């Protein structure tokens, strides 16, 4: 379970980095690559949130209280 969540986070960071790269290197004339990279990042973030909620509902993960 931890590895799946870690892979989500790695992909989110990669997508954010590629958006930064496109923002710095594309000319201002109509390139949609940065918008696409940020859209993918938001979609993967939402998918991660839904996955965590589903995992909690199925009992695969348990909440850990502050002790």
C-alpha positions as a Markdown table, in Angstrom:
| # | Residue | x | y | z |
|---|---|---|---|---|
| 1 | Unk | 0.0 | 0.0 | 0.0 |
| 2 | Unk | 2.8 | 2.4 | 0.9 |
| 3 | Unk | 4.5 | 1.8 | -2.5 |
| 4 | Unk | 1.3 | 2.6 | -4.4 |
| 5 | Unk | 1.0 | 5.9 | -2.6 |
| 6 | Unk | 4.7 | 6.6 | -3.1 |
| 7 | Unk | 4.3 | 6.0 | -6.8 |
| 8 | Unk | 1.4 | 8.5 | -6.9 |
| 9 | Unk | 3.5 | 11.1 | -5.2 |
| 10 | Unk | 6.5 | 10.5 | -7.5 |
| 11 | Unk | 4.2 | 11.0 | -10.5 |
| 12 | Unk | 2.7 | 14.1 | -9.0 |
| 13 | Unk | 6.2 | 15.6 | -8.5 |
| 14 | Unk | 7.3 | 14.6 | -12.0 |
| 15 | Unk | 4.2 | 16.3 | -13.5 |
| 16 | Unk | 4.8 | 19.4 | -11.5 |
| 17 | Unk | 8.5 | 19.5 | -12.6 |
| 18 | Unk | 7.6 | 19.0 | -16.3 |
| 19 | Unk | 5.1 | 21.9 | -16.0 |
| 20 | Unk | 7.9 | 24.1 | -14.6 |
| 21 | Unk | 10.2 | 23.0 | -17.4 |
| 22 | Unk | 7.6 | 23.9 | -20.0 |
| 23 | Unk | 6.9 | 27.2 | -18.4 |
| 24 | Unk | 10.5 | 28.2 | -18.5 |
| 25 | Unk | 11.4 | 26.9 | -22.0 |
| 26 | Unk | 8.3 | 27.4 | -24.1 |
| 27 | Unk | 7.8 | 30.6 | -25.9 |
| 28 | Unk | 4.7 | 32.6 | -25.0 |
| 29 | Unk | 3.0 | 31.7 | -28.2 |
| 30 | Unk | 0.1 | 29.3 | -27.6 |
| 31 | Unk | 1.8 | 26.2 | -26.2 |
| 32 | Unk | -0.6 | 24.0 | -24.1 |
| 33 | Unk | 2.0 | 21.7 | -22.7 |
| 34 | Unk | 2.2 | 23.4 | -19.3 |
| 35 | Unk | -1.5 | 23.4 | -18.9 |
| 36 | Unk | -1.7 | 19.7 | -19.8 |
| 37 | Unk | 1.0 | 18.8 | -17.3 |
| 38 | Unk | -0.8 | 20.7 | -14.5 |
| 39 | Unk | -4.1 | 19.2 | -15.5 |
| 40 | Unk | -2.6 | 15.7 | -15.2 |
| 41 | Unk | -1.1 | 16.6 | -11.8 |
| 42 | Unk | -4.5 | 17.7 | -10.5 |
| 43 | Unk | -6.2 | 14.6 | -11.9 |
| 44 | Unk | -3.6 | 12.3 | -10.3 |
| 45 | Unk | -3.9 | 14.2 | -7.0 |
| 46 | Unk | -7.7 | 13.7 | -7.0 |
| 47 | Unk | -7.2 | 10.0 | -7.9 |
| 48 | Unk | -4.8 | 9.6 | -4.9 |
| 49 | Unk | -7.3 | 11.2 | -2.6 |
| 50 | Unk | -10.1 | 8.9 | -3.8 |
| 51 | Unk | -7.7 | 5.9 | -3.6 |
| 52 | Unk | -6.9 | 6.7 | 0.1 |
| 53 | Unk | -10.6 | 7.2 | 0.9 |
| 54 | Unk | -11.4 | 3.9 | -0.8 |
| 55 | Unk | -8.5 | 2.1 | 1.0 |
| 56 | Unk | -9.8 | 3.4 | 4.4 |
| 57 | Unk | -13.3 | 2.3 | 3.5 |
| 58 | Unk | -12.1 | -1.2 | 2.6 |
| 59 | Unk | -10.0 | -1.5 | 5.7 |
| 60 | Unk | -6.7 | -1.7 | 4.0 |
| 61 | Unk | -5.4 | 1.3 | 6.0 |
| 62 | Unk | -6.1 | 2.3 | 9.5 |
| 63 | Unk | -6.0 | 5.7 | 11.1 |
| 64 | Unk | -3.1 | 6.3 | 13.4 |
| 65 | Unk | -3.9 | 8.7 | 16.3 |
| 66 | Unk | -1.4 | 11.0 | 17.9 |
| 67 | Unk | -0.2 | 9.4 | 21.1 |
